[in-house]
Amino acid sequence: MIDFAAARRHMVDGQLRPNRVTSTGLLDAMGEVPRELFVPAGSRSIAYVDEDLALGNGRFLIEPLTFARLVQAAAPQRYDTALDVGGATGYSSAVLARLCASVVSLEHDKVLGDLAVAALRQLGIDTVEQVSGPLAEGHLKRAPYNVILINGAVDEAPAALLGQLAEGGRLASVIGTGPVGRATLFTKRRGVASPRVLFDAVVPPLKDFAREPSFVF
């Protein structure tokens, strides 16, 4: 039988701490949330490896280190409201729920969304609201948000999501769907969301954000 608690400790101590993840709250959260509950049963034995894990339907759980560095850059606080875009099976929402006052998990795939609801209920997490809708449009009903996390690479941060940031709010995502993208933090000050490149990153793209093909004459 796999010792998942030991696997979590190894993830934190072997993958995160040596690679500039220093937030105590985040390290504690990722050391507590059972990642194996949020992946397909056949992948549970590799739930803590340092790579993206396929969830089905072309979706992935972002590798622990990239996910952790994105969340750390967004600097969630205990009084914040977060929007988790492409929350999939709910792992990212479960981590954010330990760092924020409330989380809105936006997922358009019903199968993944239902799995998220079940896993979060199993863990007794009641501060996550599961909603369905187009990912690039965000969830205006609960806006503005202090933190927005996009779980996958996108060509550019959608204006709709940037518009749903609160003053002082932070949006973290990997921008660029080529061979290598750039983890980027957008911070809204005086109504303007300004980007800052953090590090290079390779994560699977979210097809919902793909640009419409243009005609070339």
Buried (B, 14 or more C-beta within 10 A) or exposed (E): EEEBEEBBEEBBEEBBEEBEBEBEBBBEBBBBBBBBBBBBEEBBEEBBBEEBBBBEEEBBBBBBBBBBBBBBBBBBEEEBBBBBBBBBBBBBBBBBBBBBBBBBBBBBBEBBBBBBBEBBEEBEBEBBBBBEEEBBBBBEEBBBBBBBBBBBBBBBBBEBBBBBBBEEBBBBBBBBBEEEBBBBBBBBEEEEBEBEEBBEBBBBBBEBBEEEEEEEE
